[in-house]
Amino acid sequence: MQIISGKPSLGRNAQAPTQGTRRAPGLRWRRVALATALAFPLAGLSPAWAQTASPDSSQTRLETKSAFVADLIGRMTLDEKIGQLRLISIGSDMPAAKLADEIAAGRIGASFNTVTRKDNRPLQAAAVERSRLKIPVLFAYDIVHGHRTVFPISLGLASTWDMQAVELAARTAAVEAAADGIDMTFAPMVDISRDPRWGRTSEGFGEDPHLVSEAARASVRGFQGMSLAAPDSIGASVKHFALYGAVEGGRDYNTVDMSPMRMYQDYLPPYRAAVDAGAAGVMVALNSINGVPATSNTWLMQDLLRKQWGFKGVTVSDHGAITELVKHGVARDSREAAKLAIKAGIDLSMADQVYLQELPRLVQSGEVSMQEIDNAVREVLGVKYDLGLFSDPFRRIGTADGDPVDVNAEQRLHRAATRDVARKSLVLLENRNGTLPLRKAGTIALVGPLADSPIDIMGSWSAAGVAKQSVTLRQGLEAAVRGRARVVYARGSNVTDDPAIVEYLNFLNWDTPEVVNDKRPAADQIAEAVRAAQQADVVVAAVGEARGMSHESSSRTSLELPASQRDLLAALKATGKPLVLVLMNGRPLALDWAKKNADAVLETWYTGTEGGHAISDVLFGDYNPAGKLPVSFARSVGQIPTYYNHLRIGRPFTPGKPGNYTSQYFEEPNGPLYPFGYGLSYTRFELSDVSLSAPTMARGGRVTASIAVRNAGDRAGETVVQLYIEDPAASVARPVKELKDFRKIMLQPGEQQVVRFEIDEQKLAFYNAKLEHVAEDGQFNVQIGLDSQDVKVGTFELR
């Protein structure tokens, strides 16, 4: 047995480094002072720390970030330090004028949810013109899958299996957000999700540690660009640390109870990937972990994040999470909650008052040390330094004469980019008898409650996206066939006729109701849709979930389409016309009826600003779908959890053999309805057998696995070749297979390409019962395919 381990790294309380962290370059003191002074030419002001600096005293010390921040901390009062630890948003109890006054008084260090330069400029001016030390404010926002241009939801981005597309989405969002004066996003969300009842499944990249880790790296690269200090870059704050996707029962905010081995093997790698990619921040989860809330979890925040992983960025509590320690039952009152959080390592307190109210008395009593306060302040000031805010507080805000006349102007959008990414995110699940692509001729009936819904197509957490600027499926279809075919539209049903659910979904929306039901009887709506279908050559039905059904706090007990939509589909099927389902949803749904009855099924998730055009591109064959599922689709809610990389067990169910006394459900077929990595194309791909460069791998060596892929159809198309490894005998039970690599390739009709994967010990390693990262001697099975189930197999031994 050989142990593969990483290098040890400094913890939070280790000696300050002599170099700046991540990509932000160190700045010479004179340049910093000059740039800062130039930021305030009218008032003739410069920060106190610049005014009192002597260029001749320890210039080398002041050239580094750590010395710069330490000098500033030394000039701060306790109240000013605590102020830097507060992340507060404009709201009913904190109007803009009051927020500016609080910033000027040194009681707020960062703000969120202000998304225009015009809004942010007076707040920054309050900090750098009116506060004593003139420390700039940091502005943050939830930019998950686009800012003004909305890209597909993260689950859709993962379906591309294209990390350049994921990075492009983040880079575009960063450029747009920075142009609106935003410095940091609370993203990417990299929680592994294996229970689709969880509403926040839509925000993440799926069920697999490797795929989600790759998407995490790509997102951080995109948001932060070549330099975190660049005017068009924003800091990434990876969330939700940690294990939030494993909440019990798929119920949001619930508890997580998990073995350390499963944490390290399956759930922690994506956060680590984002940290290693240089993420500026970490947002802390709302859940507890084995009885200890993440917000007060010293092991999680100090031992793991700071010491083992060497994270040097800023940590951010989730909304109100410190106060919630009282409700968790680990703090008697807000005083103890503040004490637990600051000692655990929560730097920025989001949207509560406990740090402001409790930390002064805790320091005075000696329960919290000044060093613990300074540790947190150091990270807040450090990320502001990395973002370039000390050299130019208005770096992303600019001057008033540069403000856009209309923040929602069309020219500020990046439509081509999001249309291209959205097409790549679509997954073709069914296509009987070549129903798709459709012809741009005849009559097409378009029905369904989501066919013409501009707000739903954007998905949840659509940042500053504007619904009227998004393209619905109806608009996309009509534009695609204009002058050549006829589109007949009928809504056909409401998303749901359950008034309690409608009330709940609209309560989630703070501005105006998003779910507005047709008041006509359901039978009348269906009859209208049937009439449209009867005069058409094909029926396209856009069904699924309103976006609020796949959102924070929107956990479900069912994965079925709502009854109103099921009734509509049954009536459409009865017409005998070809039926194409276009799904819009933020989680895997139970699609047994659709698989049996629909002629074609296209999973589109929520595709964003250009969704209608992107879906139409695929429906009509202007783009050949190549998306692959980043999550398994269970047959029913009773088969949750269904995920491909489950552990081997002693009595596994084997398809085609008697199920008695095996691990199975006896009422329905076992296994996923659609497996992880699955997705069809308009062409057909054939795979050769797996070829291995050697039957054995020596320690420190490599084996190359090769497979030939041929496009056996008559259309050019892309596909994703997936490498899985199985370790059939180890010191602990191992998964039946694990994704270790993948390649997305384009092939012309008749073209063949050999795809090669390099396999080294790292791809074979796992965390054993002692939490050692090991690669053990023995046999390994190499599985290569176009999804996780239909694979070709080769075998070698590690010796």
GICORKA-V746080 format. One line per field, one symbol per residue. ss: DSSP state (H for helix, E for strand, C for the rest). phi: phi as a letter, one per 30 degrees, with the letter a starting at -180 (. if undefined). psi: psi as a letter, one per 40 degrees, with the letter a starting at -180 (. if undefined). Layout:
ss: ???
phi: ???
psi: ???
This chain:
ss: CEECCCCCCCCCCCCCCCCCCCCCCCCCHHHHHHHHHHCCCCCCCCCHHHHCCCCCCCHHHHCCHHHHHHHHHHCCCHHHHHHHCEEEECECCECHHHHHHHHHCCCCCEEECCCCHHHHHHHHHHHHHHCCCCCCCEEEECCCCECCCECCCHHHHHHCCCHHHHHHHHHHHHHHHHCCCCCEECCCECCCCCCCCCHHHHHCCCCCHHHHHHHHHHHHHHHHCCCCCCCCCCEEEEEEECCHHHCHHHCCCCCECCCHHHHHHHHCHHHHHHHHCCCCEEEECCCEECCEEHHHCHHHHHHHHHHHCCCCCEEECCCCCCCHHHHHCCCCCHHHHHHHHHHHCCCEEECCCHHHHHHHHHHHHCCCCHHHHHHHHHHHHHHHHHCCCCCCCCCCCCCHHHCCCCCCCHHHCCHHHHHHHHHHHCEEEEEHHHCCCCCCCCEEEEECCCCCCCCHHHCCCCCCCCHHHCCCHHHHHHHHHCCCCEEEEECCCCCCCCHHHHHHHHHCCCCCCCCCCCCCCHHHHHHHHHHHHHCCCEEEEEEECCHHHCCCCCCCCCCCCCHHHHHHHHHHHHCCCEEEEEEECCCCCCCHHHHHHCCEEEECCCCCCCHHHHHHHHHCCCCCCCCCCCCCECCCHHHCCCCCCCECCCCECCCCCCCCCCECCCCCCCCCCECCCCCECCCCEEECCCEECCCEECCCCCEEEEEEEEECCCCCEEEEEEEEEECCCCCCCCECCEEEEEEEEEECCCCEEEEEEEECHHHHCEECCCCCEEECCEEEEEEEECCCCCEEEEEEEEC
phi: .bccbdddbdddcdeddcbddhcdddcdeddddddddddbdddicbeddddcdcdccheddddcdddeddddedccdeddddedcccbcdadcbdedddddddddicbcabbicbbddddeddddddcccddchdddccbadccbjcddcceeeddedddhbdddddddddddddddddciccbcdadcbddbbbdddddeddccjccedddddddddddeddcidbddddccbdccdbcdbiddcediiceiddbbbdeddeddccdeddddddddjedbbccdddcbhjceedbcdeddcddddddcidccccbddeiddedddddjcbdadddddddddddjddcccibcddddcdedddddidbddddddeddedddddddddidddadceccicddcdddbdcdedddbddddddddddddcdcbadhiecddddaibcccbjdcdbcdddddidhchcdcedcdcdddddddddceibbccccbdiadeacdddddddddddcdcbdcccddddeeddddddddddddccdaccccbkbedddbaeicdbcbcddeeedddddddddddideccccdbacadcdceddddcddabcdchbcjecedddddedecidbddbdbdcbdcddaddcddbbdcdddbdbddceicecehbdacddaeciddbdeidlcbdcbcccdddccdadbbdeicbbccbaccbdcccbdacbcccccbccdbbdbdcddabdbaabcbcbdeidbbcccbdcbdddcdadddciddbccekdbcccbacadccbcbbbbbcb
psi: hhhhiiiiiiadeiihieiiibehiihidddddddddeefddefiiiddddeiheehfdddeeidddddddddeeiiddddddeehhiihadegidddddddddefeheiiiehfidddddddddddeddidefhiihhiiggdficdhhiiidddddedfhddddddddddddddddeefhdiigiihfhhhegedhdeddeaeaehdddddddddddddddeadhdeideiiihgiihhiedefiheehieaihhiidddddddddddddddddefhdihhiieiihfehideegddddcdcddddefheaiihiihedddeddddeehdadddddddddddfhdhhhfiedddddddddddeedhidddddddddddddddddeedddgdfdedaideeiidhdfideeigdddddddddeehhhdighffdiiiigiahhhhiieedfgdddediifebeihdeeihiddddddddehedihhhhhddiidiehddddddddddhecihdhhiheiidddddddddddddeidihhhhibiideegihegiieieiiidddddddddddeeeihhhhhhhieihihfddddddidihhhebheadfdddddddddeeehhieiiheiihidideehihidfiiiidgihhheihehfihihediiiiidhiheihiieahiiiaihhidieihiheaihhhiihhhheaeiiiiihhhhihhgehaeihiidihheiihhihhiheiihhhhhhhaddeeiihadefhhihiiaihhhhhaeaedgiihiiiih.
